[in-house]
């Protein structure tokens, strides 16, 4: 039987780097464990792996977990064409989620 975790480690390290030393040079991807599970499903059969395996692989490879703040645009000034007022928007925090930071290898 295949050791899918070994294959998953090889694949993720082929395309991504866990080191934040390159964070100003390499594109960064903030992904959830579920999103990485779907990425692996392109080549690894669905049932032999689960999200626990994905978590283990990313943790063992040294990818950092970070908090991502999710914002939503909210209107703070309504548009009024008759008065010549343009709508103004601000960003409001709507949630927080933990994600993995993956630095794409170029």
Secondary structure, 3 states (H helix, E strand, C coil): CCCHHHHHHHHHHHHEECCHHHCCCCCEEEECHHHHHHHHCCCCCCCCCCHHHHHHHHHHHCCCEEEEEEEEEEEEECCECCCCECCEEEEEEEEEEEEEEEEECC
